[in-house]
């Protein structure tokens, strides 16, 4: 531990430094999630920070250690959103000028919030690396102090205070599951957790398209890219300091796909009544995707952030209802006669379904001239209820097909 760039003592000092200015978020057991995944689950709600992300911890710990001259000249950071907000909010609170360089794909909600905290915003590049290059250029040109989002011992120590609190509040936790982007959070939590509990298991989670930490730890070339709803951990470059800590302390890194992350977001909202962004839901996604790894364990999950675009959240929730069979599209062939639509609606209503959309199709497809195709979107209880609806319609002579996503 002494050879690592951050020690338990550093994390403990960071906790004292930021106390009172950063929320000590709750760490609560979830009986329902525990039952679903087959492990005892405690959730650390870092989405309840003022800026809805753990990033405040490291940002404030770093800002409080700047020299008077650095404070006067101002700071600059590159970020896909949450680090930006953490730096902007606390810099504004401390009277420190802040410039944030954000990649072009950053969600609008994160750009808006960062600007609202008083920071100057520069949108540049299609990746975090390109935004970082521009931030370094501006830092040199304008003599600004660079606040790195993850590759800085002060940042790492600040992020580690989340794990410090978790193990103080729920000492029975024997496994920590933490999202991995550039590595600041997982490395800080690893230092804190391993320092307090040498036998604890430490597991990182990455989006499948951005598994840079897993690749580096396995000695493989880094190949990442593609769209992900977990843009907060869509990082190509792992920091040198976080990587050194990960090599020494992590047990393993798991990858999760987009559908499982979506499911985790929906579960956290439905069960815990809490909004998580894609990166924030990655830990729960790992338990859903790899239940055998966690069976019977006492697991602490870090919901690292809740800054998600409302339109995207709505889409994820509706897509989840479709996957669960709670919204279904039925295609019926009916006679093109008065009263047929009312008859179908009556049968669906009697069977307990709720119609949310209806479309007639008379001109296209292979239906006869005196027939029409009817697409009915219905709210249901679950997949067995869908089968009940189909059986009720077929018993009255209607030909019914349940449409899948790719059907037209």
C-alpha positions in Angstrom: 0.0 0.0 0.0 2.9 2.4 0.8 4.1 2.2 -2.8 0.8 3.2 -4.3 0.2 6.9 -5.3 -2.7 7.1 -2.8 -3.0 5.7 0.8 -5.8 5.1 3.2 -4.5 8.1 5.2 -4.9 10.3 2.1 -8.5 9.2 1.8 -9.1 9.9 5.5 -7.6 13.3 5.2 -9.8 14.0 2.1 -12.8 13.0 4.1 -12.0 15.6 6.8 -11.2 18.2 4.2 -14.5 18.0 2.3 -16.8 17.3 5.3 -19.8 19.5 5.5 -19.4 20.7 1.9 -20.2 17.4 0.2 -23.2 15.3 1.1 -22.7 12.1 3.2 -25.1 10.1 1.0 -27.1 7.2 2.4 -26.0 3.6 2.0 -29.1 1.5 2.4 -29.9 -2.2 2.0 -32.4 -3.1 -0.7 -34.4 -6.2 0.1 -36.1 -6.2 -3.3 -32.9 -6.0 -5.3 -31.3 -8.5 -3.0 -34.1 -11.0 -3.8 -33.8 -10.3 -7.6 -30.0 -10.9 -7.8 -29.6 -13.5 -5.1 -27.2 -11.5 -3.0 -27.5 -9.0 -0.1 -27.3 -5.6 -1.7 -26.5 -2.2 -0.2 -26.8 0.9 -2.4 -24.7 4.0 -2.0 -26.8 6.8 -3.5 -24.1 9.2 -4.9 -26.8 10.5 -7.3 -28.1 12.4 -4.2 -25.1 14.8 -4.2 -25.9 18.4 -5.1 -24.7 17.9 -8.6 -26.1 14.4 -8.7 -22.6 12.7 -8.9 -19.7 11.4 -6.8 -17.4 13.7 -8.8 -17.8 16.5 -6.3 -15.7 14.6 -3.8 -12.5 14.6 -5.8 -13.1 18.0 -7.3 -13.5 19.7 -4.0 -10.6 17.8 -2.4 -8.4 19.1 -5.3 -9.7 22.7 -5.3 -9.1 23.0 -1.6 -5.4 22.1 -2.1 -4.7 24.8 -4.8 -2.2 27.5 -4.0 -3.6 31.1 -3.7 -2.0 32.0 -7.1 -3.7 29.0 -8.7 -7.0 30.0 -7.3 -6.7 33.5 -8.6 -5.7 32.4 -12.1 -8.5 29.8 -12.3 -8.9 26.2 -13.2 -9.7 24.1 -16.3 -11.0 20.6 -16.7 -12.1 18.2 -19.4 -15.2 16.2 -18.8 -18.2 14.4 -20.3 -20.4 16.1 -17.7 -20.2 15.0 -14.0 -16.6 16.1 -13.3 -17.5 19.3 -15.1 -20.4 19.9 -12.8 -18.4 19.0 -9.6 -15.6 21.4 -10.6 -17.9 24.2 -11.7 -20.1 24.1 -8.6 -17.4 24.0 -6.0 -15.1 26.4 -8.0 -18.0 28.9 -8.1 -18.7 28.3 -4.4 -15.0 29.1 -3.6 -14.8 32.0 -6.0 -12.4 30.3 -8.4 -12.8 31.0 -12.2 -13.5 27.7 -14.0 -13.3 26.7 -17.7 -14.7 23.3 -18.7 -13.9 21.6 -22.1 -16.6 19.0 -22.9 -16.8 16.6 -25.9 -19.5 17.2 -28.4 -21.6 14.1 -27.4 -22.1 15.4 -23.8 -25.8 15.3 -22.9 -27.5 18.7 -23.0 -28.6 18.4 -19.4 -25.0 18.2 -18.2 -23.9 21.1 -20.4 -26.7 23.2 -19.1 -26.1 22.4 -15.5 -22.4 23.1 -15.8 -23.0 26.5 -17.4 -25.6 27.3 -14.7 -22.9 26.8 -12.1 -21.0 29.7 -13.7 -18.3 27.9 -15.6 -17.2 28.9 -19.1 -18.0 26.0 -21.4 -16.0 24.9 -24.5 -17.5 22.1 -26.6 -14.7 20.4 -28.5 -14.0 17.0 -30.1 -15.8 13.7 -30.5 -14.0 11.9 -27.6 -12.9 12.7 -24.1 -9.3 12.4 -25.3 -9.9 15.2 -27.9 -11.5 17.4 -25.3 -8.6 16.7 -23.0 -6.1 17.8 -25.6 -7.9 21.1 -26.1 -8.1 21.6 -22.3 -4.4 21.1 -22.0 -3.8 23.6 -24.8 -6.0 26.2 -23.1 -4.4 25.5 -19.7 -0.9 26.3 -21.2 -2.2 29.3 -23.2 -4.1 30.9 -20.3 -2.0 29.7 -17.4 -4.9 27.8 -15.8 -4.5 25.0 -13.2 -5.6 21.7 -14.8 -8.0 19.6 -12.7 -7.8 16.1 -14.2 -11.0 14.0 -13.9 -9.3 10.9 -12.7 -5.5 10.8 -13.0 -4.6 12.8 -10.0 -3.9 11.5 -6.4 -6.0 14.3 -4.9 -9.0 13.3 -7.2 -8.5 9.6 -6.3 -8.4 10.3 -2.6 -11.5 12.4 -2.7 -13.4 9.7 -4.7 -12.3 7.1 -2.2 -14.3 8.8 0.6 -17.4 7.2 -0.9 -16.1 3.7 0.0 -14.9 5.0 3.4 -18.5 6.0 4.2 -20.0 2.8 2.8 -17.9 0.6 5.1 -18.6 2.8 8.1 -22.3 2.6 7.5 -22.5 -1.0 6.4 -19.4 -2.9 7.8 -20.9 -6.2 6.8 -20.2 -5.5 3.1 -17.7 -8.0 1.7 -17.8 -7.0 -2.0 -17.6 -3.6 -3.6 -18.9 -3.1 -7.1 -17.9 0.2 -8.7 -18.3 1.7 -12.2 -15.0 2.2 -14.2 -14.4 5.0 -16.6 -10.9 6.6 -16.3 -10.4 4.8 -13.0 -10.6 7.5 -10.4 -13.6 6.2 -8.5 -12.6 2.5 -8.5 -9.0 3.2 -7.5 -10.0 5.6 -4.7 -12.6 3.1 -3.4 -10.1 0.2 -3.7 -7.5 2.1 -1.6 -10.1 3.0 1.1 -11.8 -0.4 1.2 -8.7 -2.5 1.1 -7.1 -0.3 3.8 -10.1 -0.9 6.1 -10.9 -4.5 5.1 -7.9 -6.3 3.6 -10.2 -9.3 2.7 -12.8 -7.4 0.8 -13.5 -8.2 -2.9 -13.2 -5.3 -5.3 -14.9 -5.5 -8.7 -15.0 -2.9 -11.4 -17.7 -2.6 -14.1 -17.3 -1.2 -17.6 -19.6 -0.8 -20.5 -18.9 -3.6 -23.0 -17.8 -1.1 -25.7 -15.4 0.7 -23.4 -13.6 -2.1 -21.5 -10.2 -0.4 -21.4 -9.4 -1.2 -17.8 -10.1 -4.9 -18.3 -8.0 -5.0 -21.5 -5.1 -3.2 -19.9 -5.1 -5.5 -16.8 -5.1 -8.5 -19.2 -2.2 -7.1 -21.2 -4.4 -6.7 -24.3 -4.4 -3.8 -26.7 -7.1 -1.2 -26.0 -9.9 -1.2 -28.6 -13.0 0.8 -27.6 -15.7 2.7 -29.3 -19.4 2.9 -30.2 -22.5 4.4 -28.8 -23.4 3.8 -25.1 -25.9 5.1 -22.7 -23.2 5.0 -20.1 -21.3 8.0 -21.5 -19.9 8.8 -18.1 -17.7 5.7 -18.3 -17.1 5.8 -22.1 -13.4 6.4 -21.6 -10.5 5.2 -23.8 -7.6 6.2 -21.6 -7.2 4.9 -18.1 -5.1 7.1 -15.8 -1.6 6.0 -14.9 -2.2 6.3 -11.2 -5.6 4.5 -11.2 -4.1 1.8 -13.3 -1.3 1.2 -10.9 -3.8 0.9 -8.0 -6.0 -1.4 -10.1 -3.1 -3.7 -10.8 -2.4 -3.9 -7.1 -5.8 -4.1 -5.6 -8.7 -5.1 -8.0 -10.0 -8.6 -8.1 -11.6 -8.4 -11.5 -13.4 -6.1 -14.0 -16.7 -7.1 -15.6 -18.3 -5.8 -18.8 -22.0 -5.2 -19.2 -24.0 -4.7 -22.4 -26.4 -1.8 -23.2 -29.6 -3.8 -22.7 -28.6 -4.8 -19.2 -27.6 -1.2 -18.3 -31.1 -0.1 -19.5 -32.7 -2.8 -17.3 -30.7 -1.6 -14.3 -31.7 2.0 -14.8 -35.4 0.9 -15.0 -35.1 -1.3 -11.9 -33.4 1.4 -9.8 -36.3 3.8 -10.7 -39.0 1.3 -10.2 -37.7 -0.4 -7.0 -35.6 2.2 -5.3 -37.4 5.3 -6.7 -34.1 6.7 -7.7 -32.8 8.1 -11.0 -29.5 6.7 -12.2 -27.6 7.6 -15.4 -26.1 4.7 -17.4 -22.8 4.8 -15.6 -24.5 5.0 -12.3 -26.5 1.8 -13.0 -23.5 -0.2 -14.3 -22.9 -1.8 -10.9 -26.4 -3.2 -10.7 -26.1 -4.2 -14.3 -23.1 -6.3 -13.4 -25.1 -8.2 -10.8 -27.9 -8.8 -13.3 -25.5 -10.0 -16.0 -23.1 -12.1 -13.8 -25.3 -13.3 -10.8 -23.0 -16.3 -10.3 -20.1 -14.0 -9.3 -22.1 -12.5 -6.5 -24.3 -15.3 -5.2 -24.6 -15.2 -1.5 -22.3 -12.2 -1.1 -22.9 -9.0 0.8 -22.5 -6.4 -2.0 -22.1 -2.7 -1.9 -23.1 -0.9 -5.1 -22.1 2.7 -5.9 -24.9 4.5 -7.9 -22.3 7.0 -9.0 -24.6 9.6 -10.7 -28.1 10.5 -11.8 -27.5 13.0 -14.6 -29.5 11.5 -17.4 -31.4 13.3 -20.2 -35.1 13.1 -19.5 -36.0 12.1 -23.1 -33.5 9.2 -22.9 -34.8 8.1 -19.5 -38.4 8.1 -20.9 -37.2 6.0 -23.9 -35.4 3.5 -21.6 -38.4 3.1 -19.4 -40.7 2.5 -22.4 -38.3 0.0 -24.0 -38.1 -1.8 -20.7 -41.9 -2.1 -20.6 -41.8 -3.6 -24.1 -39.1 -6.1 -23.2 -41.0 -7.2 -20.1 -44.2 -7.7 -22.1 -46.0 -4.8 -20.3 -46.5 -2.9 -23.5 -47.2 -5.1 -26.6 -48.2 -4.6 -30.2 -50.8 -7.0 -31.6 -51.6 -7.3 -35.3 -55.0 -8.5 -36.2 -56.7 -9.2 -39.5 -60.3 -8.1 -39.3 -63.2 -7.7 -41.7 -63.5 -4.1 -42.9 -67.0 -3.8 -41.5 -68.6 -1.3 -39.0 -68.3 -2.3 -35.4 -65.2 -4.6 -35.7 -62.9 -2.1 -34.0 -65.3 -1.7 -31.1 -65.5 -5.5 -30.9 -61.7 -5.9 -30.6 -61.5 -3.0 -28.1 -64.3 -4.7 -26.0 -62.5 -8.0 -25.9 -59.1 -6.5 -25.0 -60.8 -4.4 -22.2 -62.7 -7.4 -20.9 -59.4 -9.3 -20.7 -57.8 -6.5 -18.7 -55.7 -4.8 -21.4 -55.5 -1.1 -21.9 -55.3 0.2 -25.5 -52.8 3.0 -25.9 -52.6 3.2 -29.7 -54.5 1.9 -32.8 -53.5 1.9 -36.5 -55.5 0.6 -39.5 -53.7 -0.8 -42.6 -55.9 -1.1 -45.7 -53.6 -0.2 -48.6 -50.3 -2.0 -48.0 -49.5 -5.6 -47.4 -51.3 -8.8 -48.4 -54.7 -8.3 -46.9 -57.8 -8.9 -49.0 -59.9 -5.9 -50.2 -62.6 -6.5 -47.7 -60.2 -7.0 -44.8 -57.8 -4.7 -42.9 -54.9 -5.1 -40.7 -55.2 -3.6 -37.2 -52.2 -2.8 -35.1 -53.1 -2.4 -31.5 -50.6 -1.3 -28.8 -51.7 -2.5 -25.4 -50.6 -2.1 -21.8 -50.6 -5.5 -20.0 -49.5 -6.9 -16.7 -46.9 -9.3 -18.0 -46.1 -11.8 -20.7 -48.7 -14.4 -19.4 -51.3 -11.7 -19.6 -50.3 -11.1 -23.2 -51.0 -14.8 -23.9 -54.4 -14.4 -22.2 -55.2 -11.4 -24.5 -54.2 -13.3 -27.6 -56.3 -16.4 -26.6 -59.3 -14.2 -25.9 -59.1 -12.6 -29.4 -58.5 -15.9 -31.2 -61.4 -17.5 -29.4 -63.6 -15.0 -31.2 -62.2 -15.8 -34.6 -59.5 -13.1 -35.0 -56.1 -14.0 -36.4 -53.5 -12.4 -34.1 -49.8 -11.9 -34.2 -47.6 -10.5 -31.5 -45.2 -8.1 -33.2 -41.5 -8.1 -32.2 -39.4 -4.9 -32.3 -38.2 -5.6 -35.8 -41.6 -6.4 -37.3 -43.4 -3.9 -39.5 
